[in-house]
Amino acid sequence: MTPAPLRFRAAVPADVPALVALVTSAYRGDASRAGWTTEADLLDGERIAPDVLLADIRRPRSRVVLGEDGTGPVACAHVAEDDGAGYFGMFAVAPRRQGGGIGHAVLAECERIAREEWRLPLMRMTVIDLREELIAWYQRRGYRRTGRHRPFPYGDPRYGIPRRDDLRFEVLEKPLS
């Protein structure tokens, strides 16, 4: 049976529990190993704290995009204006649905929001620089490595409990024009 087409909508506060579960399933614990985006070997604990997610939902020029099909929420991402550019983060696709084009559709929707609705010239994101396969996926979609890095927030359990001491983020960018 073919799943229903993906529909996008802005998340609302009532979606927070389902979004936390979706994002956690894509990145943490054994369930995340069913997909290819797992960070289970790098981090334990939460991937997104409910209070951070709620703040993102309520903030101006910020949208948590929820992708749904006939089965319910299957993907999400956060897009926001940050320092004159779009910022893309909290990207998750249900592990058993990865590899079928859903992620590409979510990324394209977030780029559309930043480009068409907010008229931003650039999309930016940060990715743990050890995630070479994920970075390569973004590069195939037009993102480039900037060589700029940001520290991992060690000591802040809202972003996970590191299993290694060499984590850092690399900034990726893509022009939207």
N, C-alpha and C positions, 0 to 999 in steps of 0.2 A: 504494500500500500504506500503510495507516494504521500509525504507529509503536505499539509496545507502550505500555501505560499507564506513567506515571511512578511509580517506586518510590523511596522515600527510605531512606537508611541513614546511620549515622555513619561518617565517613571513618576509616581506619586508616593507620598510617605507610606501609604499602605503596602507598597511593593517592597519595602526595605527587607523584611524577613526572607522573601523569595529571592531577592537579589543577593543577599549575603550568602544564602545556600548555593546559588548558582555560581557565584564567583569563587567560593571556597571549593566547590566540587571541581572546578576547572584547574585549580592551582595547588591545592593542598591535600595531603593524605592519599591513601590508596585509591580512592575513587578517581582522583585526578590522573592516575596512570593509564586509564582507559583512553585518554587523549594524548596529544603530543605537546601540550602547553604546560605540563606539570612543572612545578617548582619544588616538589616534595623532597628532592635531594639537596635543595638549597635552603629551604625555610620550613619551619613548622608554625603552628598557630594560625591566627586570623590572616586573611588576605585583604579584607576590608572591614573596618569597624562600623557598626550601624550608625554611630553619631557622625562620623565623617561622611558617610553616604547620605544621610539626611541633610547635612549642611550643603552637600553638592546639589541635591535636588532643589533646595530652597534658594540657592544663591542666584543673583542676576547673571545673565550671559553665561549660563551653565545649564547643561541638560544631561541627565542620565537617560540614555536611549535604551529602550527595551525592545528586543526582537521576539515576537511571538508567532507561533504557528498554531495549528489546531490542538496541540498538546499543552500549550501554555508557554511560559518564558523559556527560550532556548539560547538567548544571547543578550549581551548588554555591553555598554561602553559609556564612558563619561567624556563629554566634549565641553570645553569651556574656553572663554577668552582669557588669555594670560599674557600680559606684557605685549599687547598688540598682535598676538598670534593665536591661533587655535591651539588648544592643548588636548591631546587624546590620551586617555588612560582607562583604568579599570575594565579592560577589555576581556570578555569571557564568552566562550561558547561551551555549551554542555559537552562534556568529554566524549560521549558516544555520538555526538552530532558533528564533531570536528572533521575537517577534511572534505566537506561537501559544498563549500562555497558560502556558508553562512557568515563566516568571519569576514570574507571579502565584502559581502553586502553590508555588514554593519560598519566597517571602516569607510566604505563609500558613502553611506548615509551621514556619518559624522563629518566627513570632508565636505559634503554638500551643505550641511548646516553652517559650518564655519565659513565656507566660500559664499554661498548664496544668501543666507539669512543674516549673517553677521558681517559679511564683506571683509573677511580677514584674508591676508595675502599668503599665509603660511600655516602649516600644521606642524606642531612640535610634539614630541613624546620623549619619555625616558624609559629605557629598557635595561635590565641587569645585563651588563656587558659580557657575562659568561654565557648568555643565551644565544649562541651563534646561530642556531637553526631558526629561532624566532626573528632575530635581526635580519637574516637572509630573506625570510618571508616578507618583512617590511620593505627591504630593498627591491624585491621583485615588484612591489607596488609603488615604486618611485621615491621611497625615503632614502636619505643619504646619512651616513655616519658623519657627525660633525667633528669628532675627536674631543668634544667637550664632555666632561664627566661631572657627576654630582655624587656626593657621598650617600651611602645607604644609611637610613636613620637607625643605627644600632641603638639599642636601649629603649626604643619606642615600640612596645608590643602590638600597637595598632597596625603595624606594617609587617608583622611576623617575627618569629624567633629564628635568627640566623643559625644555620648549621655549619657555617664557614666564616672565616674572618676576612675574606677578600672580596666581599660584595661591594659593588658600586654601580651607579647608573650611567649609561651613555645617552647623550642627547641625539635623537634622530630628527630630521626635518624634511619637509616636502613643500615646494611652492604649490599654491592652490590656484594660481591663475593660468 
